[in-house]
Structures are given as C-alpha cells and as structure tokens.
Amino acid sequence: MKVAIIGSGTMGSGIAQVAATAGCEVKVFDTNHEALNRSKANLENVLSKLVEKEKITNDEKLRIIGNISFASSLSELSHSDLVIEAIIENLEVKRKLFSDLENYVSPETILATNTSSLSITSIAASCQKPERVIGIHFFNPAPLMQLVEIIPAIQTSKEILHKSVETISSWKKTVAVVKDTPGFIVNRVARPFYSEALRIFDEGFADMQTIDFAMKEIGGFKMGPFELMDFIGHDVNYVVTESVFTAFYFDPKYKPSLTQKRLVEAGYLGKKSGRGFYDYTVIARNEAISSNFNKAILNQIFERVIVMLINEAADTLFLNIASAKDIDNAMTKGVNYPKGLLAWADELGINWCVEKMDELYNEYHEDRYRCSPILRRMSRENKSFF
Ligand SMILES: NC(=O)c1ccc[n+]([C@@H]2O[C@H](COP(=O)([O-])OP(=O)(O)OC[C@H]3O[C@@H](n4cnc5c(N)ncnc54)[C@H](O)[C@@H]3O)[C@@H](O)[C@H]2O)c1
C-alpha cells in the first residue's frame, strides 16, 4: 500500500514509522524543509535505539528506512492509496490543503486527517468527494500508543470507513470507531479525571498530593491528575478542556478551571517549564507520604473522580458516540487507564454509580453532576454493560 503523510512533525513522523514498519511504501511531505530533515534524523535515531535495545534487528531498521522517502511537493503524492494529514491544528489551513490535494490524487485515494479537535465533517466539506474523507486519530507517541480513533464524517462512505478500519488494524493498532463529536472518545471521556480533581482541590477538600495519591493508590492509575496535567503541559491540557467546553455549547460538565487558567497565564506550564502544580526545580519533590493520609478521605476522592469518569463514559455510550467495547478500549489503550470505565462500572455496581451521582447532584444542584440516563435505566432494569 502507498501511504502519504503530510506534516513531518511529532505526529507525522511517528505515523510514518508505524506505516513503514507495517510494510507500506511511505512518502512524507512538509512545507518546511528543516522539518523534513529533522524527521529523517529522528527516525534514524529512534530506529538505532530500537536496534541497541534489541527490539528490532539492523536489517529490520534498514527495511523500515527503505520504505520511507521524503517529498518536496504535493504532486509527488499522486499515486497514494491513503493520505494522512498531520499539519498544524487550524481548520482553514487543513481545508485548503484537502481541497488542493484532490487536484493531485486519484478519485479512490482515502484522505485522512489526524486532527485532535476539529470537525472531520467540516474538513470533508472542503472536498469535491467528501465521502472519501475520514478522521484517523493517532496518539502520541504514535509508534507506542496502541489506540487509533477512526472518525467517519457524516459524508464518509461505509466503504471508506471499512477500508480505513481494515488498514489501521493491519498496522497492529487497536481501532475505536467514533462519531464526529468534540474530543472523540479519549479527549472527552478523560475530562473529569482533571476537572473533578481540580474541583476537589479548589474546594479545599484535599491538597494535590493527597488527590494524586488517592488516584494512584486506590484507583491504580499510573499518575495522579496533577502529575499528569503537569506532564502533558497546562497550555495543551487547558486548551483541550476549553475547546471541548466551547464545542459542547458550554455544557457545565466540561467547565474549565480558573486555577489551571492562572497557571497558564503565569507560564507555569508544568514539567517542561520547571514548574506547574509541582515545582520541578527542587530535587526532592514534595512526595506523598502514605502514612499521612486518612483512608476515608482517600476513598471519597477516588469515588468522586471515578464515578464522574464512569458517568461520562456511560453518556458517550448513551449518545451512540461509540460502542461499549470501543469506549473501554479507548481508555485502556489510548491513555493507559488500569481498567475500562464501563467494566469498572459493572464492578462497582450500576446502583452504586447512580447513588453516587445523585449524592453529588443533591449536594451541589449543578447540572455538571447529572446522572447519565443510561445508568439510571440500567439500574432500574438490573443490567450491566458487559
Ligand atoms: N502532538 C500530539 O500530541 C498530537 C496527538 C494527536 C493528534 N495531534 C494532531 O496532529 C496534528 C499535528 O500535530 P503535531 O504535534 O505533529 O504538530 P507539529 O507542529 O509537530 O508538526 C506539524 C508539521 O506540519 C507542517 N506543516 C504546517 N502546515 C503545513 C502545510 N500546509 N503543508 C505541509 N506541512 C505543513 C509543519 O512544518 C510541521 O512540521 C495536529 O492536527 C494535532 O492536533 C497531535
């Protein structure tokens, strides 16, 4: 299969590596020559490290590199079966690229975008043949992250969806098919991990070390919400929350936190700037000491965050955004959650989830804490997700 990648930054380079490893003939194009050179050098580096660690042989490295070539114009991509765009996150720039692309490629070529937040439908509408446009959303780093969300636009044909799922699965990725809605699965369902933790913090119920400890110790998450936000960077994490909130017509479930906004304004962007919620300039970071924690408080924190996550996953299913299996796969394989949220709901009990959500709603009387109708219905009918 001939694959073209447009944009040779973080994502484009990673996706090129994945496709070339799977045996595709890959052409990478970028308007910036330096970016292309950087991508070439990075690929060489990454593959050499894999050889050093004995993850691949030297022959395998040469085979992968041999599968990738670099193009200096769009016309060189004309023989592609699949084009994956990974340029800057700007709707007008992407729409212009997609409409230009149609002048070069064959009518059968699949045109995919790796956008994290833009409407696939709107990108497809810039094309003469919108039915061949689809979202193929990899996670960073693409060679390591197992999940790929596939998002048909409302114009996308069934055949293009089928071919895309088949192709990406053959690249040894786990595919989750998602309706074209803000945040797709992962960036939508994960919001409460950050926002509910921030809410607990803002209310002064617990400090960040305690909240992080609760989610790791009781929940089994690899990182606590504050550590993870610092790791992702507040500029990125805050903007995703804000864009999901805006795109959902200001649904209070997704309301961003002023505390996080202030960090962005201060330039305390997290680990990369030396300071976020935590201070990374001191050697011994204010680590949590388990004996200082009150077990009942830890439990309350965990239960509040987990039930909000479950409620969002349940609502995503309720609104037919994706299947239960794909929602659970997305969270375990896209963001390494220790368990799928719907399977977790079954384990904790659907009745328990409804009671917990109602408890929060009764306390706050905020729409943010409304229980998903699917949970209420399942509780009444004594059903489970799996
Ligand atoms: N970085 C992530 O964690 C991540 C994860 C998933 C999806 N995404 C999405 O992937 C896309 C790319 O993100 P990234 O982080 O790789 O960006 P990046 O800034 O690392 O790379 C973008 C590249 O696109 C090139 N470019 C810009 N305009 C172009 C054009 N018109 N034609 C050809 N090349 C052009 C730039 O020169 C640059 O090399 C975005 O849509 C982003 O939302 C990013």
The ligand as a MOL file (V3000), in Angstrom:
LIG
                    3D

  0  0  0     0  0            999 V3000
M  V30 BEGIN CTAB
M  V30 COUNTS 44 48 0 0 0
M  V30 BEGIN ATOM
M  V30 1 N 1.1360 16.2470 19.3920 0
M  V30 2 C 0.1740 15.4760 19.8370 0
M  V30 3 O 0.1990 15.0160 20.9780 0
M  V30 4 C -0.9920 15.1270 18.9360 0
M  V30 5 C -1.7270 13.9560 19.2220 0
M  V30 6 C -2.7720 13.5990 18.3340 0
M  V30 7 C -3.0840 14.4170 17.2570 0
M  V30 8 N -2.3560 15.5600 17.0410 0 CHG=1
M  V30 9 C -2.7140 16.3640 15.8430 0
M  V30 10 O -1.7750 16.0560 14.8180 0
M  V30 11 C -1.5380 17.2180 14.0150 0
M  V30 12 C -0.0570 17.5310 14.0020 0
M  V30 13 O 0.4100 17.7520 15.3140 0
M  V30 14 P 1.9640 17.7140 15.6970 0
M  V30 15 O 2.0250 17.7580 17.1750 0
M  V30 16 O 2.6420 16.6270 14.9500 0 CHG=-1
M  V30 17 O 2.4480 19.1290 15.1010 0
M  V30 18 P 3.9310 19.6300 14.7840 0
M  V30 19 O 3.9170 21.0920 14.9940 0
M  V30 20 O 4.9360 18.7960 15.5000 0
M  V30 21 O 4.1060 19.3240 13.2030 0
M  V30 22 C 3.3200 19.9390 12.2020 0
M  V30 23 C 4.1200 19.9400 10.9010 0
M  V30 24 O 3.2540 20.3510 9.8410 0
M  V30 25 C 3.9900 21.1660 8.9510 0
M  V30 26 N 3.0320 21.9740 8.1880 0
M  V30 27 C 2.3030 23.0180 8.6270 0
M  V30 28 N 1.4970 23.4410 7.6530 0
M  V30 29 C 1.6920 22.6280 6.5820 0
M  V30 30 C 1.1260 22.5510 5.2850 0
M  V30 31 N 0.1790 23.3930 4.8870 0
M  V30 32 N 1.5420 21.5720 4.4520 0
M  V30 33 C 2.5050 20.6990 4.8420 0
M  V30 34 N 3.0940 20.7420 6.0700 0
M  V30 35 C 2.6810 21.6940 6.9190 0
M  V30 36 C 4.9150 21.9700 9.8510 0
M  V30 37 O 6.0340 22.4550 9.1180 0
M  V30 38 C 5.2930 20.9290 10.9150 0
M  V30 39 O 6.4930 20.2630 10.5670 0
M  V30 40 C -2.4390 18.3100 14.5820 0
M  V30 41 O -3.6430 18.3240 13.8760 0
M  V30 42 C -2.6430 17.8670 16.0200 0
M  V30 43 O -3.8430 18.3490 16.5710 0
M  V30 44 C -1.3050 15.9220 17.8460 0
M  V30 END ATOM
M  V30 BEGIN BOND
M  V30 1 1 1 2
M  V30 2 2 2 3
M  V30 3 1 2 4
M  V30 4 1 4 5
M  V30 5 2 4 44
M  V30 6 2 5 6
M  V30 7 1 6 7
M  V30 8 2 7 8
M  V30 9 1 8 9
M  V30 10 1 8 44
M  V30 11 1 9 10
M  V30 12 1 9 42
M  V30 13 1 10 11
M  V30 14 1 11 12
M  V30 15 1 11 40
M  V30 16 1 12 13
M  V30 17 1 13 14
M  V30 18 2 14 15
M  V30 19 1 14 16
M  V30 20 1 14 17
M  V30 21 1 17 18
M  V30 22 2 18 19
M  V30 23 1 18 20
M  V30 24 1 18 21
M  V30 25 1 21 22
M  V30 26 1 22 23
M  V30 27 1 23 24
M  V30 28 1 23 38
M  V30 29 1 24 25
M  V30 30 1 25 26
M  V30 31 1 25 36
M  V30 32 1 26 27
M  V30 33 1 26 35
M  V30 34 2 27 28
M  V30 35 1 28 29
M  V30 36 1 29 30
M  V30 37 2 29 35
M  V30 38 1 30 31
M  V30 39 2 30 32
M  V30 40 1 32 33
M  V30 41 2 33 34
M  V30 42 1 34 35
M  V30 43 1 36 37
M  V30 44 1 36 38
M  V30 45 1 38 39
M  V30 46 1 40 41
M  V30 47 1 40 42
M  V30 48 1 42 43
M  V30 END BOND
M  V30 END CTAB
M  END
